[in-house]
């Protein structure tokens, strides 16, 4: 399989159009357009019955002590962990492309209530749900795509990997819409026929 995007090039920066947060010279972070990027895949196996799409940031800080705090930085050497930005299952096997902004445009405090996207598909919970859990203005269940927003004082450029999986079954074996990316990755393991990925980079810290 192959996966490409008209929104960004492989291993190159992602534009703020596709991010949750962007650099602000006064506040450090401002809200961004939060459009999902364009994605196009090809050469899936002939017996593909559906697709799964996952986006993950491999460089999320493992400790919040210094995150977004004045006079401090998140060192590049700090151990990192995955932060999932998007999980979509049951994408029809006839589909080969998702348009820019087709599944996400704008930010909704507490999470989007309506999730446009391919007919029949389901979009699960992303990791902003946990990130905003203790924020009275932003807490809620975040589903669908919510883009990059790395710490404004992080000394590491973050990598965002979009992966499309071709499955041998039409229905991903997770129920409802409260599933997470790790749950999906575990559930689809026996049914993956092929996969393809593309990675873009993003940073808010103007010093890097």
C-alpha positions in Angstrom: 0.0 0.0 0.0 0.9 3.6 -0.5 -0.3 6.7 1.5 0.2 10.3 0.4 -1.1 13.7 1.2 -1.7 16.9 -0.7 -1.6 18.8 2.6 2.0 18.0 3.6 5.0 16.1 2.4 6.5 13.1 4.0 8.8 14.1 7.0 8.1 17.8 6.3 6.3 20.4 8.5 2.5 20.3 8.8 0.9 23.7 8.3 -1.1 25.3 11.2 -4.2 24.8 9.1 -4.2 21.2 10.2 -3.3 21.9 13.9 -5.3 22.4 17.1 -2.8 25.0 18.4 -0.4 27.5 16.7 2.2 30.0 17.9 0.9 33.2 19.4 3.5 35.9 20.1 1.6 37.1 23.3 -0.1 34.0 24.7 2.4 31.4 23.3 -0.5 29.2 22.0 -3.5 30.2 20.0 -6.3 28.2 18.5 -5.7 26.9 14.9 -8.2 26.0 12.1 -8.0 22.2 13.1 -8.8 20.9 9.6 -8.0 17.3 9.0 -5.4 16.9 6.2 -6.0 15.4 2.9 -5.0 11.7 2.7 -5.0 9.4 -0.3 -4.1 5.7 -0.4 -3.6 3.1 -3.1 -2.6 -0.5 -3.9 -4.7 -2.1 -1.2 -5.0 -5.8 -1.4 -7.9 -7.0 -3.6 -9.6 -8.8 -0.7 -9.7 -5.6 1.5 -13.1 -5.3 3.2 -12.6 -2.0 5.1 -9.9 0.5 6.3 -8.8 1.9 9.6 -7.1 5.2 10.0 -5.0 6.3 13.0 -2.9 9.4 13.7 -0.4 9.4 16.6 2.1 11.9 17.9 5.1 9.8 19.0 6.7 12.6 21.0 4.3 13.6 23.7 6.0 14.4 27.0 5.8 11.7 29.7 5.9 14.2 32.6 3.8 17.4 32.8 6.1 19.2 35.2 7.5 21.7 32.7 4.8 21.7 30.1 3.6 25.2 29.0 5.2 26.9 32.0 6.9 30.3 31.9 10.6 30.2 32.5 10.9 26.5 31.9 11.4 24.2 29.0 10.5 20.6 28.1 13.9 19.1 27.4 14.3 17.2 24.2 15.9 14.4 26.2 12.7 13.8 28.2 11.2 10.3 27.6 8.2 10.4 25.2 5.0 8.5 24.8 2.2 8.2 22.1 -0.6 10.7 22.0 -3.4 9.7 19.7 -5.1 12.4 17.6 -7.5 10.4 15.5 -8.9 6.9 15.1 -11.5 6.0 12.5 -12.8 2.5 11.7 -15.2 0.9 9.2 -14.0 3.1 6.3 -15.6 1.5 3.2 -13.3 -0.6 1.1 -14.4 1.5 -1.9 -12.8 4.6 -0.5 -9.3 5.7 -1.3 -9.2 9.3 -0.2 -10.3 11.7 2.5 -10.5 15.4 1.6 -9.0 18.3 3.6 -11.5 19.4 6.2 -13.9 16.5 5.4 -13.9 15.2 8.9 -12.8 18.2 11.0 -12.9 21.9 10.7 -12.6 24.1 13.8 -12.4 23.4 17.6 -15.3 22.6 19.9 -14.7 22.9 23.6 -15.6 19.6 25.2 -15.3 17.8 21.9 -17.2 17.7 18.7 -20.8 16.5 18.9 -21.2 15.8 15.1 -18.5 13.9 13.2 -18.7 14.2 9.5 -16.8 11.6 7.5 -17.1 8.6 5.2 -20.6 7.0 5.2 -20.7 4.1 7.6 -17.4 4.9 9.3 -17.0 5.5 13.1 -14.6 7.8 14.8 -13.4 7.0 18.3 -12.0 8.9 21.3 -8.7 10.9 21.0 -6.3 11.7 23.7 -7.4 15.3 24.2 -10.1 13.7 26.4 -7.6 12.9 29.0 -5.5 16.0 28.5 -8.4 18.3 29.2 -10.0 16.1 31.9 -9.2 18.6 34.7 -9.9 21.8 32.7 -13.4 23.1 33.5 -13.6 25.1 30.3 -12.4 22.3 27.9 -13.2 19.0 29.6 -15.3 16.5 27.7 -15.1 13.5 25.3 -13.1 14.4 22.2 -13.8 12.2 19.2 -12.6 12.3 15.7 -9.7 14.4 14.5 -8.1 17.1 16.7 -4.7 18.1 15.4 -1.3 18.9 16.7 -0.7 21.2 19.8 2.7 20.3 21.2 3.9 22.3 24.3 5.0 25.8 23.3 8.1 25.4 25.4 9.0 21.9 24.0 12.6 21.6 22.7 11.7 18.7 20.5 9.9 18.8 17.1 7.0 16.4 17.2 6.3 13.7 14.6 2.7 12.9 13.6 2.2 9.6 11.8 -1.0 8.8 9.8 -1.4 5.1 9.2 -4.1 3.4 7.0 -4.7 -0.3 7.7 -6.5 -2.5 5.1 -8.6 -5.1 6.9 -10.0 -8.5 5.9 -13.4 -7.7 7.5 -16.0 -5.0 7.1 -16.7 -4.2 10.7 -13.8 -3.4 13.1 -14.3 -5.6 16.3 -14.8 -2.7 18.7 -18.3 -1.4 19.5 -19.9 2.0 19.8 -18.0 5.3 19.5 -16.0 5.3 22.8 -13.2 3.1 21.6 -9.6 4.3 21.6 -6.7 3.9 19.2 -4.9 1.4 21.4 -8.1 -0.7 21.7 -8.4 -0.7 17.9 -4.8 -1.6 17.3 -5.2 -4.6 19.6 -8.5 -5.7 18.0 -7.5 -5.5 14.3 -4.2 -7.3 14.7 -5.5 -10.7 13.2 -7.2 -8.9 10.3 -4.6 -6.5 8.9 -3.8 -7.3 5.3 -1.5 -4.3 4.6 -0.8 -0.9 5.9 0.8 2.4 4.8 1.9 5.5 6.6 3.0 9.1 6.2 4.6 11.3 8.9 4.6 15.1 9.2 6.3 17.3 11.8 5.0 20.2 13.9 6.3 22.5 16.6 4.9 25.6 18.3 8.1 26.7 20.0 9.7 29.4 17.7 13.1 28.6 19.2 13.2 25.2 17.4 
